[in-house]
Amino acid sequence: MRAVLVLMLLPLAWLPACSKSNDVLEELPNSSLAGAPREAVSETRLESGLARSVTIGEDGPRLDACGGMGQVTRPGAKGLPVRAAPFAEAKEVATLAEGDRAYICTRSIDQKWLGVVVRPAPAANEAQATDCGVSSPVDRKQPYDGPCVSGWVASAYMRLIAG
């Protein structure tokens, strides 16, 4: 019985000799910068070019394209950055100040980021602000492609005021 066990485990002893000791990360292709050597591109540079569109219409074709309205609270002295993707290293596309409002259209899986469409303030010579096109239903879920700024904000700094 003992001899059978030894014979069964003997092939497993050779497995470490068959594997390469190279770092797996060095072997993986980098699809965002194909052909660029990994050491020539910093992680921050890799991430900063990423963008993720804000999805509208997640509540279905009978409800508004963006189901809520939020107001910025406690953004700090520099304001609340609106980012191109739901992570802190993503490119900043706009900044919101205390009290600014935005349509809340979606959220990240971890609930830390909200996908928003920024509601612009009316210009001095206009009676109404620009219509962002998210206050009425859309026929399906789709990336926002309207006239207003869209992006991602940290959910801790937005208070739901409608929706």
Secondary structure, DSSP 8 states (H G I E B T S, - for coil): -HHHHHHHHHHHHTHHHHS--S-HHHHS--GGGTT--GGGS-HHHHHHT-----EE-TT-TTS-SS-EEEEE----TT-EEEESSSSTTS-EEEEE-TT-EEEEEEE-TTSSEEEEEE-----TT-SS----S-SS--SS-EE--SSS-EEEEEGGGEEEEE-
